[in-house]
């Protein structure tokens, strides 16, 4: 089945370093009682996709930007918050492809000047226009119009690269994970991932309707109907693959209990998760996405939701450059990180 599905994938660029490792988190498991009390924990290291400091956006942009190149684009236009992971990787990819890159960025909850993803996007050569969330779509249209007047052909990359082609990146990621799990001889019961624009979760859940993959638990990092968004994107991905749409109801669930004060705003549980992953596995989580997904995993481990003979997977979608923009908040919580994590 994996061979059949792989044959349906549309053309892609080769940006990332794949396959990414499937990391055995034995010390994290030990923090919750080891093999006597906690499930086996595997971390899918998509923070190590490599290009532009990696993350899940690399898989998405391999397919999205392949279409941009086919369309004859000379410039790409992206948007998001000032600490957007997508705009960082998009700027790096545009530099590698020799394309112009314009980014419409809105204020974030960690507006430390020239830190994290914002700094990297500038270093990759992107032209940045500051705007507001309310004016984001208008600003993007203005940028495209300006490019057209100067003879450029623009390609607009959606927020998070979360459209059908972007989700195809995580159908391909699901194929990769299925092969790794088969090689290990394990059948995990759940896959935790962050749920923002929902292209990653939608692609994985779509792959799960065709492959032997764990049930996807998308941990919402912002408000909205995450399931409906994932289903819409998965339908678009199915169209791109030339297959019928699939109902995600048996492959995807949404955990909306860890949003906290809002998108990009740290919670004590997310901050504790950053500390626990760092001190047990040497793995850096980001404060916006993976820390909240990890907080959900940790909460379920504390509640003994799994038996020791089960396996769970945590998808690390990257984003750690944003840590530097959150330094004041992380310093404030530092003394109680480990205590909070294991209570």
C-alpha positions as CSV (number, residue, x, y, z in Angstrom):
1,X,0.0,0.0,0.0
2,X,2.8,2.4,0.8
3,X,4.3,1.9,-2.7
4,X,0.9,2.5,-4.3
5,X,0.3,5.7,-2.3
6,X,3.9,6.9,-3.0
7,X,3.2,6.7,-6.7
8,X,0.3,9.2,-6.4
9,X,2.5,12.0,-4.9
10,X,2.8,15.0,-7.2
11,X,6.2,16.5,-8.1
12,X,8.2,17.9,-5.3
13,X,11.4,19.8,-4.6
14,X,14.1,18.2,-2.6
15,X,14.5,20.7,0.3
16,X,14.7,18.5,3.4
17,X,16.8,15.7,4.8
18,X,14.6,12.6,5.0
19,X,13.8,10.3,6.6
20,X,13.9,12.2,9.9
21,X,14.8,10.1,13.0
22,X,12.3,8.3,15.1
23,X,13.8,9.0,18.5
24,X,13.3,6.6,21.4
25,X,12.5,8.8,24.4
26,X,13.6,6.4,27.2
27,X,14.6,9.1,29.7
28,X,11.2,10.9,29.2
29,X,9.5,7.5,29.8
30,X,11.6,7.0,32.9
31,X,10.4,10.4,34.3
32,X,6.9,8.8,34.4
33,X,7.8,5.5,35.9
34,X,9.6,3.7,33.1
35,X,8.5,0.5,31.5
36,X,6.5,-0.5,34.7
37,X,4.1,2.4,34.5
38,X,4.5,4.4,31.2
39,X,4.1,3.6,27.6
40,X,6.9,3.5,25.1
41,X,7.4,7.0,23.7
42,X,8.8,7.7,20.3
43,X,9.6,11.2,19.0
44,X,9.3,11.8,15.2
45,X,12.1,14.4,14.8
46,X,10.7,16.7,12.1
47,X,12.6,19.5,13.8
48,X,15.5,17.8,12.0
49,X,14.3,18.3,8.4
50,X,17.3,20.5,8.0
51,X,16.5,23.2,5.5
52,X,16.3,26.7,6.9
53,X,16.6,25.3,10.5
54,X,14.0,22.7,9.7
55,X,10.5,21.9,11.0
56,X,7.3,20.7,9.5
57,X,7.0,23.5,7.0
58,X,9.9,22.0,5.0
59,X,7.7,19.0,4.1
60,X,4.9,21.2,3.0
61,X,7.0,23.6,1.0
62,X,8.5,20.8,-1.0
63,X,5.2,20.4,-2.8
64,X,3.8,23.9,-2.5
65,X,6.9,25.5,-4.0
66,X,7.2,22.9,-6.7
67,X,3.9,24.3,-8.0
68,X,5.2,27.8,-7.7
69,X,8.2,26.9,-9.9
70,X,6.0,25.2,-12.4
71,X,3.8,28.3,-12.6
72,X,6.7,30.4,-13.5
73,X,6.7,32.5,-10.4
74,X,9.5,34.9,-9.8
75,X,8.4,36.0,-6.4
76,X,6.7,34.3,-3.5
77,X,4.5,36.1,-1.0
78,X,3.9,34.7,2.5
79,X,2.3,35.9,5.7
80,X,2.0,35.2,9.4
81,X,3.2,36.5,12.7
82,X,6.6,38.0,13.3
83,X,7.7,34.6,14.8
84,X,6.2,32.5,12.0
85,X,8.0,29.3,11.2
86,X,6.6,29.2,7.7
87,X,7.9,32.6,6.7
88,X,11.4,31.6,8.0
89,X,11.6,28.5,5.9
90,X,9.9,30.2,2.9
91,X,12.5,32.9,2.9
92,X,15.3,30.3,3.0
93,X,13.7,28.3,0.1
94,X,13.2,31.5,-1.9
95,X,16.9,32.3,-1.5
96,X,17.8,28.8,-2.6
97,X,15.5,28.9,-5.7
98,X,16.5,32.5,-6.6
99,X,13.1,33.9,-6.1
100,X,12.1,37.2,-4.5
101,X,10.4,36.9,-1.2
102,X,7.9,39.3,0.4
103,X,6.4,38.7,3.8
104,X,3.5,40.4,5.4
105,X,3.9,40.0,9.2
106,X,1.7,40.8,12.1
107,X,2.7,41.5,15.7
108,X,3.3,38.5,17.9
109,X,3.1,37.9,21.6
110,X,6.9,37.8,21.9
111,X,8.0,41.0,20.1
112,X,11.6,41.0,21.0
113,X,13.2,43.1,18.2
114,X,15.2,41.1,15.6
115,X,15.1,37.8,17.5
116,X,14.2,34.2,16.4
117,X,12.3,33.6,13.2
118,X,12.1,37.3,12.3
119,X,15.9,37.7,12.4
120,X,16.4,34.6,10.3
121,X,13.8,35.7,7.7
122,X,15.7,39.0,7.3
123,X,19.0,37.1,7.0
124,X,17.6,34.9,4.2
125,X,16.9,38.1,2.3
126,X,13.1,38.5,2.6
127,X,11.5,41.9,2.3
128,X,9.2,42.4,5.3
129,X,6.1,44.5,5.5
130,X,4.6,45.1,9.0
131,X,0.8,44.9,9.1
132,X,-2.0,43.9,11.4
133,X,-4.1,40.8,11.6
134,X,-7.2,42.7,10.4
135,X,-5.3,44.1,7.3
136,X,-3.3,40.9,6.5
137,X,-5.3,39.8,3.5
138,X,-5.4,43.4,2.1
139,X,-1.6,43.8,2.6
140,X,-1.0,40.5,0.8
141,X,-3.1,41.6,-2.2
142,X,-1.3,45.0,-2.3
143,X,2.1,43.2,-2.4
144,X,1.0,41.0,-5.2
145,X,-0.3,43.9,-7.2
146,X,3.0,45.8,-6.7
147,X,4.9,42.8,-7.9
148,X,2.7,42.5,-11.0
149,X,3.2,46.2,-11.9
150,X,7.0,45.7,-11.8
151,X,6.8,42.7,-14.1
152,X,7.0,39.9,-11.5
153,X,4.8,36.9,-11.3
154,X,3.9,36.2,-7.7
155,X,2.9,33.0,-6.0
156,X,1.0,33.4,-2.7
157,X,1.8,30.7,-0.1
158,X,-1.1,30.4,2.4
159,X,-0.6,30.7,6.2
160,X,1.2,27.7,7.4
161,X,1.4,26.4,3.8
162,X,-1.8,24.6,4.9
163,X,-3.6,23.8,1.7
164,X,-4.0,20.6,-0.2
165,X,-0.5,20.5,-1.6
166,X,1.0,21.4,1.8
167,X,-1.0,18.6,3.4
168,X,0.4,16.2,0.7
169,X,3.7,16.9,2.4
170,X,2.4,15.1,5.5
171,X,0.8,12.3,3.5
172,X,4.4,11.7,2.4
173,X,5.5,12.1,6.0
174,X,2.9,9.5,7.0
175,X,4.4,7.1,4.4
176,X,7.8,7.7,6.0
177,X,6.6,7.1,9.5
178,X,4.6,4.0,8.5
179,X,7.8,2.5,7.1
180,X,9.8,3.3,10.3
181,X,7.1,1.8,12.5
182,X,7.0,-1.4,10.4
183,X,10.7,-1.7,10.7
184,X,10.5,-1.4,14.5
185,X,7.6,-3.8,14.6
186,X,5.4,-1.5,16.7
187,X,1.8,-0.3,16.3
188,X,1.4,2.9,18.3
189,X,-2.0,3.8,19.6
190,X,-1.7,7.6,19.4
191,X,0.3,10.3,17.6
192,X,0.4,13.7,19.2
193,X,1.0,16.8,17.1
194,X,0.3,20.5,17.4
195,X,-2.8,21.8,15.6
196,X,-2.6,25.3,14.2
197,X,-3.5,25.8,10.5
198,X,-4.1,22.0,10.5
199,X,-2.2,21.1,7.3
200,X,0.1,18.7,9.2
201,X,-2.7,17.0,11.1
202,X,-4.9,16.8,8.1
203,X,-2.2,15.2,5.9
204,X,-1.3,12.7,8.6
205,X,-4.9,11.8,9.2
206,X,-5.6,11.4,5.5
207,X,-2.5,9.1,5.3
208,X,-3.9,7.2,8.2
209,X,-7.1,6.3,6.3
210,X,-4.9,4.4,3.9
211,X,-1.9,3.2,6.0
212,X,-1.4,1.6,9.4
213,X,-0.7,4.8,11.4
214,X,-1.6,5.7,14.9
215,X,-4.7,7.8,15.7
216,X,-3.8,11.5,15.4
217,X,-4.4,13.7,18.4
218,X,-4.1,17.3,17.2
219,X,-3.5,19.6,20.2
220,X,-5.0,23.0,19.3
221,X,-2.8,26.0,19.8
222,X,-5.5,28.5,18.7
223,X,-9.3,28.7,18.6
224,X,-11.5,27.7,15.7
225,X,-13.1,24.5,14.3
226,X,-9.9,22.6,13.9
227,X,-11.6,19.3,12.7
228,X,-13.5,21.0,10.0
229,X,-10.4,22.8,8.8
230,X,-8.4,19.6,8.7
231,X,-11.2,17.8,6.8
232,X,-11.3,20.6,4.2
233,X,-7.5,20.5,3.7
234,X,-7.5,16.7,3.6
235,X,-10.2,16.8,0.9
236,X,-8.0,19.2,-1.1
237,X,-5.0,16.9,-0.6
238,X,-7.1,13.9,-1.8
239,X,-7.9,15.9,-5.0
240,X,-4.1,16.6,-5.5
241,X,-3.5,12.9,-5.1
242,X,-6.3,11.9,-7.5
243,X,-8.2,9.8,-4.9
244,X,-11.7,10.1,-3.4
245,X,-12.1,12.3,-0.3
246,X,-11.8,10.4,3.0
247,X,-13.7,11.0,6.2
248,X,-11.2,11.7,9.0
249,X,-13.6,10.9,11.9
250,X,-11.9,7.7,12.8
251,X,-8.3,9.0,12.4
252,X,-8.3,12.4,14.0
253,X,-9.3,13.9,17.3
254,X,-8.8,17.5,18.6
255,X,-7.6,18.4,22.1
256,X,-8.5,22.0,22.8
257,X,-7.6,22.0,26.5
258,X,-4.1,23.5,26.1
259,X,-4.6,26.8,24.2
260,X,-4.4,28.8,27.4
261,X,-4.7,32.6,27.1
262,X,-4.4,32.3,23.3
263,X,-2.2,31.6,20.3
264,X,1.5,32.2,21.1
265,X,0.9,32.7,24.8
266,X,2.8,30.4,27.0
267,X,1.1,28.4,29.7
268,X,2.9,27.0,32.8
269,X,2.3,23.5,31.5
270,X,3.8,24.3,28.1
271,X,6.8,25.9,29.8
272,X,7.3,22.9,32.0
273,X,7.1,20.7,29.0
274,X,10.0,22.7,27.4
275,X,12.1,22.1,30.5
276,X,11.3,18.4,30.8
277,X,12.0,17.6,27.1
278,X,15.3,19.6,27.3
279,X,16.5,18.0,30.5
280,X,15.5,14.4,29.8
281,X,16.1,14.1,26.0
282,X,18.1,17.1,25.0
283,X,15.3,18.1,22.7
284,X,14.2,21.7,22.3
285,X,10.5,22.4,21.9
286,X,9.1,25.7,20.6
287,X,6.9,27.8,22.8
288,X,4.0,28.2,20.3
289,X,3.3,24.7,19.0
290,X,5.2,21.7,20.2
291,X,5.3,22.8,23.9
292,X,1.5,22.8,24.0
293,X,1.4,19.4,22.2
294,X,3.9,18.1,24.7
295,X,1.8,19.5,27.6
296,X,-1.1,17.4,26.3
297,X,1.1,14.3,26.1
298,X,2.5,14.9,29.6
299,X,-1.0,15.4,31.0
300,X,-2.1,12.1,29.6
301,X,1.0,10.4,31.0
302,X,0.3,11.8,34.4
303,X,-3.3,10.5,34.2
304,X,-2.0,7.0,33.2
305,X,-4.0,7.0,30.0
306,X,-1.8,4.3,28.5
307,X,-0.6,0.9,29.6
308,X,3.2,0.1,29.7
309,X,2.8,-2.3,26.8
310,X,1.5,0.5,24.5
311,X,3.4,3.0,22.3
312,X,2.7,6.6,21.6
313,X,4.4,8.9,19.1
314,X,5.1,12.6,19.5
315,X,5.6,14.6,16.3
316,X,8.1,17.3,16.8
317,X,7.3,19.9,14.2
318,X,10.3,22.2,15.0
319,X,10.0,25.9,15.5
320,X,12.7,26.2,18.2
321,X,14.2,29.5,16.8
322,X,11.2,31.2,18.4
323,X,12.6,30.2,21.9
324,X,14.9,33.2,21.7
325,X,12.1,35.6,21.4
326,X,10.5,34.1,24.5
327,X,13.5,34.3,26.7
328,X,12.0,36.7,29.4
329,X,9.0,34.4,30.0
330,X,11.2,31.2,30.0
331,X,13.6,32.8,32.5
332,X,10.6,33.7,34.8
333,X,9.5,30.0,34.9
334,X,12.9,28.4,35.1
335,X,13.1,27.6,38.8
336,X,10.0,25.3,38.8
337,X,10.3,23.7,35.4
338,X,11.0,20.2,36.5
339,X,8.8,20.2,39.6
340,X,5.8,21.4,37.6
341,X,6.4,18.8,34.9
342,X,6.4,15.7,37.2
343,X,3.8,16.7,39.8
